[in-house]
Amino acid sequence: MKLTSIIAIFSLFWVMSAFLVMPFGVRTHDEAGIPKVPGQADSAPAHFQPGKIAKRATVLALVLFGLFYANYTFGWISPGMLDFTGGPPNFDGSHS
């Protein structure tokens, strides 16, 4: 696998991981006992910590990418294993 492919795939895993970890550990102003600014959404976090989210996303992305790369290297799960449709039909209408 080329380095550019590794960077691109890891970046996709990182963005996906960031969205997955973002809601965990968030407290709203009501939960934290902090007064809200007029017009503020009720679901807005009281203390947004992007560094903490980035660290969590990086750890999760490293684990997920490690599993992806190990599968790429060792071939545990192949695309054929994920084909639940029976494959494309032949020209005579039967399945291979």
C-alpha positions as CSV (number, residue, x, y, z in Angstrom):
1,M,0.0,0.0,0.0
2,K,1.4,3.4,-0.9
3,L,2.1,6.1,1.7
4,T,-0.5,8.4,0.1
5,S,-3.1,5.7,0.4
6,I,-2.2,5.1,4.0
7,I,-2.5,8.8,4.8
8,A,-5.9,9.2,3.0
9,I,-7.4,6.1,4.6
10,F,-6.1,7.1,8.1
11,S,-7.6,10.5,7.6
12,L,-11.0,9.0,6.8
13,F,-10.8,6.8,9.9
14,W,-9.8,9.9,12.0
15,V,-12.7,12.0,10.8
16,M,-15.1,9.2,11.4
17,S,-13.6,8.6,14.9
18,A,-13.9,12.3,15.7
19,F,-17.6,12.2,15.0
20,L,-18.0,9.0,17.1
21,V,-16.2,10.3,20.2
22,M,-17.5,13.8,20.1
23,P,-20.7,13.3,22.1
24,F,-19.1,11.3,25.0
25,G,-18.3,13.3,28.1
26,V,-20.1,16.4,27.0
27,R,-22.1,18.3,29.6
28,T,-24.6,21.1,28.8
29,H,-24.8,24.3,30.7
30,D,-27.8,23.1,32.6
31,E,-25.9,19.9,33.7
32,A,-22.8,22.0,34.7
33,G,-24.9,24.6,36.5
34,I,-23.6,27.4,34.3
35,P,-26.0,30.2,33.2
36,K,-26.7,30.2,29.4
37,V,-26.3,33.1,27.0
38,P,-29.6,34.4,25.6
39,G,-30.3,32.6,22.3
40,Q,-27.9,29.7,23.1
41,A,-29.0,26.2,22.1
42,D,-29.9,24.0,25.1
43,S,-27.6,21.3,23.8
44,A,-24.5,23.4,23.5
45,P,-21.6,22.1,25.5
46,A,-20.5,24.1,28.6
47,H,-16.8,23.5,28.0
48,F,-15.9,22.4,24.5
49,Q,-12.5,20.7,24.6
50,P,-11.3,20.1,21.0
51,G,-7.9,18.8,22.2
52,K,-9.4,16.0,24.2
53,I,-11.7,15.0,21.3
54,A,-8.7,15.0,19.0
55,K,-6.7,12.7,21.3
56,R,-9.6,10.3,21.7
57,A,-10.2,10.3,17.9
58,T,-6.5,9.7,17.2
59,V,-6.4,6.7,19.6
60,L,-9.6,5.2,18.1
61,A,-8.4,5.9,14.5
62,L,-5.1,4.2,15.2
63,V,-6.9,1.1,16.5
64,L,-9.4,1.0,13.6
65,F,-6.7,1.7,11.0
66,G,-4.5,-1.0,12.6
67,L,-7.3,-3.5,12.2
68,F,-7.9,-2.4,8.6
69,Y,-4.2,-2.6,7.7
70,A,-3.8,-6.0,9.3
71,N,-6.9,-7.3,7.3
72,Y,-5.3,-5.8,4.2
73,T,-2.0,-7.6,4.9
74,F,-3.3,-10.9,6.0
75,G,-6.6,-11.1,4.1
76,W,-8.9,-12.1,6.9
77,I,-12.0,-10.7,5.3
78,S,-12.1,-10.5,1.5
79,P,-14.7,-8.6,-0.7
80,G,-16.1,-12.0,-1.8
81,M,-17.0,-12.8,1.8
82,L,-19.2,-9.7,2.0
83,D,-21.2,-10.4,-1.2
84,F,-24.6,-11.5,0.1
85,T,-26.3,-11.2,-3.3
86,G,-24.8,-14.4,-4.8
87,G,-22.7,-12.5,-7.3
88,P,-23.6,-11.1,-10.7
89,P,-25.7,-13.4,-13.0
90,N,-24.1,-15.0,-16.1
91,F,-25.4,-14.1,-19.6
92,D,-27.6,-17.2,-19.6
93,G,-29.4,-16.0,-16.4
94,S,-27.8,-18.4,-14.0
95,H,-25.6,-17.5,-11.1
96,S,-22.0,-18.6,-11.0
